[in-house]
Amino acid sequence: MRIKTVFSRFLVAIVMSFMGQTAFAANNASTQSRTLIIYFSQPEGMKPDAVDGFSGASVLQKNTPETGSTQYVAQLLQKQTQGDLYRIETTTPYPRQHEALLRAAEKEQQTKARPSLNTPLPDLSHYDTIYVGYPIWWYTMPMVIYGLFEQNDFANKTIIPFTTHGGSRLADSLREIARRQPKAKLITRALSLSRDDISHPDVPAQVEQWVKNVQPQR
Ligand SMILES: Cc1cc2nc3c(=O)[nH]c(=O)nc-3n(C[C@H](O)[C@H](O)[C@H](O)COP(=O)(O)O)c2cc1C
């Protein structure tokens, strides 16, 4: 009788410990984000205190002069995917005045500059899906985005680009990314939104629908 009781207690303990482990694994998997959103955005006339950090940024409901167009799309993506958000900031800040910014970007392109980052990129090994957003500058990606794809390894990761622009849409960016990251899975159904449409009330739904079409299912 006593042996039976000890044995059944032993069985209960094993079952409970197994259930505990399963619950931990499920909980761990659900809290572990595998999606990263990297973006570069240079709103003109931006106030310094409008700059958000890596993750945890408040999600703005609409575009304001302090929020860049690409930044706004990145925030919508973060809200929908629950991914981590990383904003690219360069060690040398860009001018906020339009003409000066145009000239600075032009010079970077002419000199094939690769601006350095203010804060290190998150460890890409923690992610398998990486959205990368940027404005089109002078008919291509900003030079800092060239640096991103040249200096980091995206092999076996899904890269999902998105751009905002004044008419050039994706420009040559998909080809330039593919050239630099041949081992990545590049989603070519990239999103490109005109800066003129960015404040339209349909944009959040449009972004949501696009994510449903491109986000890999796990
Ligand atoms: C330096 C510079 C160069 C630009 N060059 C182009 C271009 O070649 N083609 C285009 O469609 N838009 C161009 N634009 C417009 C931006 O792509 C557009 O305003 C974008 O939405 C800005 O995004 P942001 O607010 O996130 O920085 C340029 C803007 C700047 C500041």
PDBQT file of the ligand as one rigid body, heavy atoms in Angstrom, charges set to zero:
ROOT
HETATM    1  C1  LIG A 301      18.813  64.153 -49.934  1.00  0.00    +0.000 C 
HETATM    2  C2  LIG A 301      17.491  63.730 -50.507  1.00  0.00    +0.000 A 
HETATM    3  C3  LIG A 301      17.464  63.142 -51.774  1.00  0.00    +0.000 A 
HETATM    4  C4  LIG A 301      16.256  62.685 -52.287  1.00  0.00    +0.000 A 
HETATM    5  N1  LIG A 301      16.246  62.048 -53.505  1.00  0.00    +0.000 NA
HETATM    6  C5  LIG A 301      15.094  61.498 -53.965  1.00  0.00    +0.000 A 
HETATM    7  C6  LIG A 301      15.071  60.751 -55.178  1.00  0.00    +0.000 A 
HETATM    8  O1  LIG A 301      16.073  60.590 -55.878  1.00  0.00    +0.000 OA
HETATM    9  N2  LIG A 301      13.904  60.213 -55.571  1.00  0.00    +0.000 N 
HETATM   10  C7  LIG A 301      12.759  60.356 -54.846  1.00  0.00    +0.000 A 
HETATM   11  O2  LIG A 301      11.741  59.815 -55.229  1.00  0.00    +0.000 OA
HETATM   12  N3  LIG A 301      12.751  61.046 -53.678  1.00  0.00    +0.000 NA
HETATM   13  C8  LIG A 301      13.883  61.618 -53.224  1.00  0.00    +0.000 A 
HETATM   14  N4  LIG A 301      13.880  62.308 -52.030  1.00  0.00    +0.000 N 
HETATM   15  C9  LIG A 301      12.638  62.399 -51.256  1.00  0.00    +0.000 C 
HETATM   16  C10 LIG A 301      12.616  61.370 -50.114  1.00  0.00    +0.000 C 
HETATM   17  O3  LIG A 301      12.833  60.063 -50.603  1.00  0.00    +0.000 OA
HETATM   18  C11 LIG A 301      11.264  61.402 -49.401  1.00  0.00    +0.000 C 
HETATM   19  O4  LIG A 301      10.961  62.692 -48.979  1.00  0.00    +0.000 OA
HETATM   20  C12 LIG A 301      11.231  60.416 -48.238  1.00  0.00    +0.000 C 
HETATM   21  O5  LIG A 301       9.893  60.129 -47.912  1.00  0.00    +0.000 OA
HETATM   22  C13 LIG A 301      11.930  60.959 -47.012  1.00  0.00    +0.000 C 
HETATM   23  O6  LIG A 301      11.813  60.014 -45.962  1.00  0.00    +0.000 OA
HETATM   24  P1  LIG A 301      12.130  60.367 -44.432  1.00  0.00    +0.000 P 
HETATM   25  O7  LIG A 301      11.167  61.447 -44.018  1.00  0.00    +0.000 OA
HETATM   26  O8  LIG A 301      11.874  59.099 -43.708  1.00  0.00    +0.000 OA
HETATM   27  O9  LIG A 301      13.545  60.784 -44.361  1.00  0.00    +0.000 OA
HETATM   28  C14 LIG A 301      15.054  62.826 -51.538  1.00  0.00    +0.000 A 
HETATM   29  C15 LIG A 301      15.105  63.474 -50.296  1.00  0.00    +0.000 A 
HETATM   30  C16 LIG A 301      16.303  63.907 -49.780  1.00  0.00    +0.000 A 
HETATM   31  C17 LIG A 301      16.337  64.578 -48.435  1.00  0.00    +0.000 C 
ENDROOT
TORSDOF 0
